[in-house]
Amino acid sequence: MKWLYLIIAILGTVLPLSQFVPFLAANGLDLPLFSRQLFQTHVSAFFAMDVIVSSLALWLFVFAEGRRRGMTKLWLYVVCSLTVGVSMALPLFLFFRERKISANSAP
Protein backbone atom coordinates (compact mmCIF):
# COMPACT_ATOMS: atom_id res chain seq x y z
CA MET A 1 0.00 0.00 0.00
CA LYS A 2 2.84 2.35 0.83
CA TRP A 3 4.11 2.35 -2.77
CA LEU A 4 0.61 3.08 -4.05
CA TYR A 5 0.65 6.23 -1.89
CA LEU A 6 3.91 7.27 -3.53
CA ILE A 7 2.50 6.71 -7.03
CA ILE A 8 -0.58 8.77 -6.13
CA ALA A 9 1.67 11.52 -4.72
CA ILE A 10 3.56 11.62 -8.02
CA LEU A 11 0.30 11.81 -9.97
CA GLY A 12 -0.97 14.40 -7.48
CA THR A 13 2.06 16.50 -8.33
CA VAL A 14 2.27 16.04 -12.10
CA LEU A 15 -1.42 16.41 -12.96
CA PRO A 16 -2.12 19.69 -11.11
CA LEU A 17 1.18 21.20 -12.26
CA SER A 18 0.36 20.24 -15.86
CA GLN A 19 -2.49 22.75 -15.57
CA PHE A 20 -0.69 25.41 -13.52
CA VAL A 21 2.59 25.60 -15.47
CA PRO A 22 0.86 26.86 -18.67
CA PHE A 23 -0.82 29.57 -16.58
CA LEU A 24 2.58 30.57 -15.18
CA ALA A 25 4.14 30.54 -18.64
CA ALA A 26 1.42 32.81 -20.02
CA ASN A 27 0.88 35.13 -17.04
CA GLY A 28 3.74 34.75 -14.61
CA LEU A 29 2.83 34.65 -10.94
CA ASP A 30 -0.12 37.02 -11.33
CA LEU A 31 -1.94 36.28 -8.08
CA PRO A 32 -4.86 38.69 -8.67
CA LEU A 33 -5.54 37.05 -12.07
CA PHE A 34 -5.14 33.59 -10.54
CA SER A 35 -7.65 34.46 -7.80
CA ARG A 36 -10.13 35.96 -10.29
CA GLN A 37 -9.96 32.86 -12.47
CA LEU A 38 -10.16 30.52 -9.47
CA PHE A 39 -13.38 32.12 -8.21
CA GLN A 40 -14.79 33.06 -11.63
CA THR A 41 -17.68 30.59 -11.53
CA HIS A 42 -19.68 28.93 -8.78
CA VAL A 43 -18.30 25.55 -9.84
CA SER A 44 -14.66 26.63 -9.70
CA ALA A 45 -15.29 28.42 -6.38
CA PHE A 46 -16.89 25.23 -5.06
CA PHE A 47 -13.73 23.26 -5.85
CA ALA A 48 -11.49 26.01 -4.49
CA MET A 49 -13.36 26.13 -1.17
CA ASP A 50 -13.33 22.33 -0.98
CA VAL A 51 -9.56 22.25 -1.42
CA ILE A 52 -8.98 25.08 1.07
CA VAL A 53 -11.00 23.31 3.78
CA SER A 54 -9.36 19.97 2.91
CA SER A 55 -5.95 21.62 3.29
CA LEU A 56 -6.80 22.86 6.76
CA ALA A 57 -8.02 19.40 7.78
CA LEU A 58 -4.85 17.89 6.31
CA TRP A 59 -2.62 20.22 8.34
CA LEU A 60 -4.41 19.25 11.56
CA PHE A 61 -4.11 15.56 10.68
CA VAL A 62 -0.44 15.84 9.71
CA PHE A 63 0.57 17.54 12.96
CA ALA A 64 -1.57 15.31 15.20
CA GLU A 65 -0.73 11.99 13.54
CA GLY A 66 2.85 12.96 12.72
CA ARG A 67 3.64 13.85 16.32
CA ARG A 68 1.90 10.71 17.56
CA ARG A 69 4.07 8.61 15.22
CA GLY A 70 7.27 10.53 16.04
CA MET A 71 7.68 11.88 12.51
CA THR A 72 9.89 14.89 11.80
CA LYS A 73 9.76 17.75 9.29
CA LEU A 74 5.97 17.89 9.40
CA TRP A 75 6.07 21.46 8.06
CA LEU A 76 7.12 19.95 4.70
CA TYR A 77 3.60 18.61 4.08
CA VAL A 78 2.13 22.07 4.69
CA VAL A 79 4.57 23.50 2.14
CA CYS A 80 3.59 20.74 -0.33
CA SER A 81 -0.10 21.55 0.11
CA LEU A 82 0.54 25.26 -0.41
CA THR A 83 2.79 24.87 -3.45
CA VAL A 84 1.08 21.97 -5.26
CA GLY A 85 -1.95 20.86 -3.31
CA VAL A 86 -3.64 18.28 -1.13
CA SER A 87 -3.30 15.82 -4.01
CA MET A 88 0.45 15.77 -3.40
CA ALA A 89 0.69 16.45 0.33
CA LEU A 90 -1.77 13.83 1.63
CA PRO A 91 -0.46 10.77 -0.22
CA LEU A 92 3.13 11.86 0.42
CA PHE A 93 2.42 12.11 4.14
CA LEU A 94 0.69 8.71 4.08
CA PHE A 95 3.70 7.19 2.29
CA PHE A 96 6.15 8.45 4.91
CA ARG A 97 3.73 7.54 7.71
CA GLU A 98 3.63 3.96 6.43
CA ARG A 99 7.43 3.92 6.26
CA LYS A 100 7.59 5.11 9.87
CA ILE A 101 5.10 2.47 10.99
CA SER A 102 7.09 -0.25 9.17
CA ALA A 103 10.37 0.96 10.68
CA ASN A 104 8.91 0.97 14.19
CA SER A 105 7.49 -2.54 13.83
CA ALA A 106 10.71 -4.05 12.41
CA PRO A 107 12.62 -6.29 14.87
Residue frames as a rotation matrix with the C-alpha (Angstrom) as fourth column:
MET 1
0.567 0.823 0.000 0.00
0.823 -0.567 0.000 0.00
0.000 0.000 -1.000 0.00
LYS 2
0.304 -0.497 -0.813 2.84
0.325 -0.748 0.579 2.35
-0.895 -0.441 -0.066 0.83
TRP 3
-0.741 -0.641 0.201 4.11
0.381 -0.156 0.911 2.35
-0.553 0.752 0.360 -2.77
LEU 4
-0.101 0.802 0.589 0.61
0.957 -0.083 0.277 3.08
0.271 0.592 -0.759 -4.05
TYR 5
0.677 0.283 -0.679 0.65
0.556 -0.801 0.220 6.23
-0.482 -0.527 -0.700 -1.89
LEU 6
-0.256 -0.862 -0.437 3.91
0.168 -0.485 0.858 7.27
-0.952 0.146 0.269 -3.53
ILE 7
-0.710 0.067 0.701 2.50
0.703 0.133 0.699 6.71
-0.046 0.989 -0.141 -7.03
ILE 8
0.381 0.917 0.119 -0.58
0.907 -0.396 0.145 8.77
0.180 0.052 -0.982 -6.13
ALA 9
0.432 -0.312 -0.846 1.67
0.359 -0.802 0.478 11.52
-0.828 -0.510 -0.234 -4.72
ILE 10
-0.703 -0.704 0.098 3.56
0.327 -0.198 0.924 11.62
-0.631 0.682 0.369 -8.02
LEU 11
-0.396 0.660 0.638 0.30
0.849 -0.003 0.529 11.81
0.351 0.751 -0.559 -9.97
GLY 12
0.592 0.661 -0.462 -0.97
0.801 -0.547 0.244 14.40
-0.091 -0.514 -0.853 -7.48
THR 13
-0.028 -0.679 -0.734 2.06
0.228 -0.719 0.656 16.50
-0.973 -0.149 0.174 -8.33
VAL 14
-0.848 -0.424 0.317 2.27
0.353 -0.008 0.935 16.04
-0.394 0.906 0.156 -12.10
LEU 15
-0.255 0.827 0.501 -1.42
0.945 0.103 0.311 16.41
0.206 0.553 -0.808 -12.96
PRO 16
0.655 0.515 -0.552 -2.12
0.632 -0.775 0.026 19.69
-0.414 -0.366 -0.833 -11.11
LEU 17
-0.079 -0.770 -0.633 1.18
0.050 -0.638 0.769 21.20
-0.996 0.029 0.089 -12.26
SER 18
-0.671 -0.122 0.731 0.36
0.694 0.241 0.678 20.24
-0.259 0.963 -0.077 -15.86
GLN 19
0.327 0.852 0.409 -2.49
0.895 -0.418 0.157 22.75
0.304 0.314 -0.899 -15.57
PHE 20
0.785 -0.016 -0.619 -0.69
0.374 -0.784 0.496 25.41
-0.493 -0.621 -0.609 -13.52
VAL 21
-0.237 -0.972 -0.010 2.59
0.530 -0.138 0.837 25.60
-0.814 0.193 0.547 -15.47
PRO 22
-0.334 0.140 0.932 0.86
0.900 -0.247 0.360 26.86
0.281 0.959 -0.044 -18.67
PHE 23
0.794 0.607 -0.006 -0.82
0.562 -0.732 0.385 29.57
0.230 -0.309 -0.923 -16.58
LEU 24
0.499 -0.695 -0.518 2.58
0.309 -0.416 0.855 30.57
-0.810 -0.586 0.007 -15.18
ALA 25
-0.440 -0.693 0.572 4.14
0.770 0.037 0.637 30.54
-0.462 0.720 0.517 -18.64
ALA 26
-0.072 0.519 0.852 1.42
0.841 -0.427 0.332 32.81
0.536 0.740 -0.406 -20.02
ASN 27
0.660 0.557 0.504 0.88
0.207 -0.780 0.590 35.13
0.722 -0.285 -0.631 -17.04
GLY 28
-0.511 -0.820 0.258 3.74
-0.183 -0.189 -0.965 34.75
0.840 -0.541 -0.053 -14.61
LEU 29
-0.612 0.268 -0.744 2.83
0.764 0.442 -0.469 34.65
0.203 -0.856 -0.476 -10.94
ASP 30
-0.711 0.481 0.513 -0.12
-0.317 -0.870 0.378 37.02
0.628 0.106 0.771 -11.33
LEU 31
-0.917 0.294 -0.268 -1.94
0.391 0.544 -0.742 36.28
-0.073 -0.786 -0.614 -8.08
PRO 32
-0.482 0.808 -0.339 -4.86
-0.454 -0.561 -0.692 38.69
-0.749 -0.180 0.637 -8.67
LEU 33
-0.203 0.383 -0.901 -5.54
-0.945 0.163 0.282 37.05
0.255 0.909 0.329 -12.07
PHE 34
-0.813 -0.143 -0.564 -5.14
-0.047 0.982 -0.182 33.59
0.580 -0.122 -0.805 -10.54
SER 35
-0.852 0.508 -0.125 -7.65
0.175 0.053 -0.983 34.46
-0.493 -0.860 -0.134 -7.80
ARG 36
-0.289 0.768 -0.572 -10.13
-0.814 -0.512 -0.276 35.96
-0.505 0.385 0.773 -10.29
GLN 37
-0.301 0.141 -0.943 -9.96
-0.748 0.578 0.326 32.86
0.591 0.804 -0.069 -12.47
LEU 38
-0.944 -0.108 -0.312 -10.16
0.089 0.826 -0.556 30.52
0.318 -0.553 -0.770 -9.47
PHE 39
-0.617 0.739 -0.269 -13.38
0.382 -0.017 -0.924 32.12
-0.688 -0.673 -0.272 -8.21
GLN 40
-0.923 0.187 -0.336 -14.79
-0.379 -0.595 0.709 33.06
-0.067 0.782 0.620 -11.63
THR 41
-0.216 0.883 -0.417 -17.68
-0.432 0.297 0.851 30.59
0.875 0.364 0.317 -11.53
HIS 42
0.419 0.456 0.785 -19.68
-0.907 0.159 0.391 28.93
0.054 -0.876 0.480 -8.78
VAL 43
0.967 -0.064 -0.246 -18.30
0.037 0.993 -0.113 25.55
0.251 0.101 0.963 -9.84
SER 44
0.116 -0.993 -0.015 -14.66
0.306 0.050 -0.951 26.63
0.945 0.106 0.310 -9.70
ALA 45
-0.216 -0.126 0.968 -15.29
-0.755 -0.607 -0.248 28.42
0.619 -0.785 0.036 -6.38
PHE 46
0.814 0.541 0.211 -16.89
-0.566 0.661 0.493 25.23
0.127 -0.520 0.844 -5.06
PHE 47
0.719 -0.603 -0.346 -13.73
0.462 0.786 -0.411 23.26
0.520 0.136 0.844 -5.85
ALA 48
-0.180 -0.808 0.561 -11.49
-0.042 -0.564 -0.825 26.01
0.983 -0.172 0.067 -4.49
MET 49
0.122 0.299 0.946 -13.36
-0.922 -0.319 0.219 26.13
0.367 -0.899 0.237 -1.17
ASP 50
0.965 0.229 -0.129 -13.33
-0.188 0.944 0.271 22.33
0.183 -0.237 0.954 -0.98
VAL 51
0.368 -0.908 -0.198 -9.56
0.521 0.378 -0.765 22.25
0.770 0.179 0.612 -1.42
ILE 52
-0.233 -0.435 0.870 -8.98
-0.431 -0.755 -0.493 25.08
0.872 -0.490 -0.012 1.07
VAL 53
0.477 0.480 0.736 -11.00
-0.873 0.159 0.461 23.31
0.104 -0.863 0.495 3.78
SER 54
0.948 -0.177 -0.266 -9.36
0.151 0.982 -0.115 19.97
0.281 0.069 0.957 2.91
SER 55
0.061 -0.980 0.189 -5.95
0.163 -0.177 -0.971 21.62
0.985 0.090 0.149 3.29
LEU 56
-0.094 -0.033 0.995 -6.80
-0.851 -0.516 -0.097 22.86
0.517 -0.856 0.020 6.76
ALA 57
0.833 0.436 0.340 -8.02
-0.547 0.738 0.395 19.40
-0.078 -0.515 0.853 7.78
LEU 58
0.704 -0.647 -0.293 -4.85
0.320 0.658 -0.682 17.89
0.634 0.386 0.670 6.31
TRP 59
-0.152 -0.802 0.578 -2.62
-0.323 -0.513 -0.796 20.22
0.934 -0.307 -0.181 8.34
LEU 60
0.235 0.315 0.919 -4.41
-0.969 -0.002 0.248 19.25
0.080 -0.949 0.305 11.56
PHE 61
0.986 0.166 0.007 -4.11
-0.166 0.986 0.004 15.56
-0.007 -0.005 1.000 10.68
VAL 62
0.442 -0.891 -0.103 -0.44
0.178 0.200 -0.964 15.84
0.879 0.408 0.247 9.71
PHE 63
-0.274 -0.604 0.749 0.57
-0.615 -0.489 -0.619 17.54
0.740 -0.629 -0.237 12.96
ALA 64
0.374 0.469 0.800 -1.57
-0.917 0.315 0.245 15.31
-0.137 -0.825 0.548 15.20
GLU 65
0.997 0.054 0.050 -0.73
-0.043 0.981 -0.191 11.99
-0.059 0.189 0.980 13.54
GLY 66
0.455 -0.891 0.014 2.85
0.020 -0.006 -1.000 12.96
0.890 0.455 0.015 12.72
ARG 67
-0.149 -0.480 0.864 3.64
-0.864 -0.362 -0.351 13.85
0.482 -0.799 -0.361 16.32
ARG 68
0.606 0.473 0.639 1.90
-0.734 0.643 0.219 10.71
-0.307 -0.602 0.737 17.56
ARG 69
0.971 -0.236 0.028 4.07
0.220 0.850 -0.478 8.61
0.089 0.470 0.878 15.22
GLY 70
0.441 -0.851 -0.284 7.27
0.266 -0.178 0.948 10.53
-0.857 -0.493 0.148 16.04
MET 71
0.388 -0.255 0.885 7.68
0.917 0.013 -0.398 11.88
0.090 0.967 0.239 12.51
THR 72
-0.205 -0.543 -0.814 9.89
0.489 -0.777 0.396 14.89
-0.848 -0.317 0.425 11.80
LYS 73
-0.950 -0.257 -0.179 9.76
0.022 -0.625 0.780 17.75
-0.312 0.737 0.599 9.29
LEU 74
-0.251 0.946 0.204 5.97
0.823 0.320 -0.470 17.89
-0.510 0.050 -0.859 9.40
TRP 75
0.064 0.209 -0.976 6.07
-0.148 -0.965 -0.217 21.46
-0.987 0.158 -0.031 8.06
LEU 76
-0.866 -0.486 -0.116 7.12
-0.197 0.120 0.973 19.95
-0.459 0.866 -0.200 4.70
TYR 77
-0.590 0.711 0.384 3.60
0.802 0.573 0.172 18.61
-0.097 0.409 -0.907 4.08
VAL 78
0.344 0.637 -0.689 2.13
0.487 -0.749 -0.450 22.07
-0.803 -0.181 -0.568 4.69
VAL 79
-0.306 -0.549 -0.778 4.57
-0.450 -0.637 0.626 23.50
-0.839 0.541 -0.052 2.14
CYS 80
-0.947 -0.022 0.320 3.59
0.235 0.633 0.738 20.74
-0.219 0.774 -0.594 -0.33
SER 81
-0.103 0.990 0.097 -0.10
0.938 0.129 -0.322 21.55
-0.331 0.058 -0.942 0.11
LEU 82
0.392 0.228 -0.891 0.54
0.135 -0.972 -0.190 25.26
-0.910 -0.046 -0.412 -0.41
THR 83
-0.402 -0.663 -0.632 2.79
-0.551 -0.377 0.745 24.87
-0.732 0.647 -0.214 -3.45
VAL 84
-0.952 0.111 -0.285 1.08
-0.180 0.552 0.814 21.97
0.248 0.826 -0.506 -5.26
GLY 85
-0.091 0.986 0.141 -1.95
-0.803 -0.156 0.575 20.86
0.589 -0.061 0.806 -3.31
VAL 86
0.188 0.308 0.932 -3.64
-0.847 0.532 -0.005 18.28
-0.498 -0.789 0.361 -1.13
SER 87
0.944 0.237 -0.230 -3.30
-0.328 0.749 -0.576 15.82
0.035 0.619 0.784 -4.01
MET 88
0.182 -0.947 -0.264 0.45
-0.162 0.236 -0.958 15.77
0.970 0.217 -0.110 -3.40
ALA 89
-0.373 -0.437 0.818 0.69
-0.786 -0.320 -0.529 16.45
0.493 -0.841 -0.224 0.33
LEU 90
0.410 0.620 0.669 -1.77
-0.886 0.446 0.129 13.83
-0.218 -0.645 0.732 1.63
PRO 91
0.972 -0.037 -0.233 -0.46
-0.032 0.958 -0.285 10.77
0.234 0.284 0.930 -0.22
LEU 92
0.086 -0.995 0.059 3.13
-0.143 -0.071 -0.987 11.86
0.986 0.077 -0.148 0.42
PHE 93
-0.217 -0.080 0.973 2.42
-0.952 -0.203 -0.229 12.11
0.216 -0.976 -0.032 4.14
LEU 94
0.736 0.575 0.359 0.69
-0.637 0.766 0.080 8.71
-0.229 -0.288 0.930 4.08
PHE 95
0.678 -0.584 -0.446 3.70
-0.003 0.604 -0.797 7.19
0.735 0.542 0.408 2.29
PHE 96
-0.342 -0.892 0.295 6.15
-0.322 -0.184 -0.929 8.45
0.883 -0.413 -0.224 4.91
ARG 97
0.064 0.465 0.883 3.73
-0.998 0.041 0.050 7.54
-0.013 -0.885 0.466 7.71
GLU 98
0.944 0.289 -0.156 3.63
-0.306 0.947 -0.098 3.96
0.120 0.140 0.983 6.43
ARG 99
0.242 -0.940 -0.242 7.43
0.032 0.257 -0.966 3.92
0.970 0.226 0.092 6.26
LYS 100
-0.396 -0.357 0.846 7.59
-0.763 -0.385 -0.520 5.11
0.511 -0.851 -0.119 9.87
ILE 101
0.511 0.668 0.541 5.10
-0.845 0.506 0.173 2.47
-0.159 -0.545 0.823 10.99
SER 102
0.871 -0.228 -0.434 7.09
-0.021 0.868 -0.496 -0.25
0.490 0.442 0.752 9.17
ALA 103
-0.108 -0.984 0.140 10.37
-0.175 -0.120 -0.977 0.96
0.979 -0.130 -0.159 10.68
ASN 104
-0.268 0.054 0.962 8.91
-0.938 -0.241 -0.248 0.97
0.218 -0.969 0.115 14.19
SER 105
0.692 0.602 0.399 7.49
-0.674 0.736 0.058 -2.54
-0.259 -0.310 0.915 13.83
ALA 106
0.487 -0.603 -0.632 10.71
-0.297 0.566 -0.769 -4.05
0.822 0.562 0.096 12.41
PRO 107
0.859 -0.135 -0.493 12.62
0.471 0.583 0.662 -6.29
0.198 -0.801 0.565 14.87
